[in-house]
């Protein structure tokens, strides 16, 4: 747990709920800057993130502890003509940070404070804060949260500006729906680095920069040093009313189907049931927003297909709601369910919740966040591909899914993961934020994890073939249409830029940003005219 987050929360909670702890100054961390070069024993630990396919070779890593240190680090890199990149949590799926062109990595991990800023009437979250730290700080201090992801070690820096969704998003929308302001280090046309603040206020001349960070993803315009969070409708001076309050408890349940009990017809029925339920129960005003369920279609070598479900404990009769949901998903599948005894992607084994259990909300967050071998294994390599789904899979797509899940692959950590979407995510207009995917009911994640570099080719071939064949009718990618709605920038996929894998004629940026891309380019021209902040799928300058 980051010491900055804990000390600030303790200071805040020692006061009355309506009294704000003082915001830390730019030097309050007492940290840095620290420069790590290749002859330093720490270098090897800082040139890669979670995905061991991507290992960089920068001239140095600069660890920073304040906004001014970020300004100085950026200015030095620009003055010396060195391409730079930034890392907060290290969860980038692609090589945007760790690639041979990057000479300087600015590491934000020491900037991890979470506190209430009375001047902004909003909660400040520094870019290096990990999500679990953020949830614990906000909830312990003020009883509030942001509706972010379940992976505990993801950094706020990249997660939030990409949109940020998680188990509470069907109820409260995505994280950027609650983003009030950003502090960001930018470089102007003269090559001068400086920090600016941009808010969602209509009269803010920097509002376009705020808007871009409601879905653009990291590494496009500058380096975000902190976010301020406050829900749009919140007007009170009481910090405890400025962000969503999570349910006091969550009802949790984990079940699995044995692959030995499944055939193509049964798997097809399971997919129809799961997808159909989400089609019928994902309107913003639907009671179904209280149910959050993920279906992990593991490769048969895993031995099981699992379904994990959360139900808000505060709704009437949550046990009945869960039972009705599970019965609907199992209807006609004709296969017994048992406990989740095997890891499944980002979720570890959960045999103890085969019988549903109520947990206090914060404990449920920790349970989900910290029990997965995938999230804590430092040797893993991976590949991921995403799709937003407006409707369930067609019969042809389901047949392809069955084909790949029952192929001769022997990797038990290969899967298709179906995640819930919709609800109040879809209550916001696509152009109101840079995040445009506001009409989907599910999100699909095709992925594989492995450790041996010798297995790269076969795992990449499996994921690429799976994805391309499911969306063969639309050029190998989930183009925006009546059934699919593009891809998630936080699940970055450089194959979308490659005509060998995307023959749809829909460019990668339209899959991520749809009609919002031209405006994102205009913001790029204003705030990063020298294209200092770039990677293989960064926002391009106009023209």
Secondary structure by P-SEA (a helix, b strand, c coil): ccaaaaaaaaaaaccccccccccccccccccccccccccccccccccccccccccccccbbbbbccaaaaaaaaaaaaaabbbbbbbccccccccccccccccccccccccbbbbbbccccbbbbcccccaaaaaaaaaaccccccccccccccccccccccccccccccccccccccccbbbbbbbccccccbbbbbcccccccaaaaaaaaccccccccccccbbbbbccccccccccccccccccbbbbbbbbbbcccccaaaaaaaaaaaaaaaaaccccccccccbbbbbbbccccccccbbbbbccccccaaaaaaaaaaaaaaccccbbbbccccccccccccccccccccccaaaaaaaacccccccccccccccbbbbbbcccccaaaaaaaaaaaaccccccccbbbbbbbccccccccccccccccccccbbbbbbcccccccaaaaaaaaaaaaaaaaaccccccccccccbbbbbcccccccccccccccccccccccccccaaaaaaaaaaaccccccccccccccccc
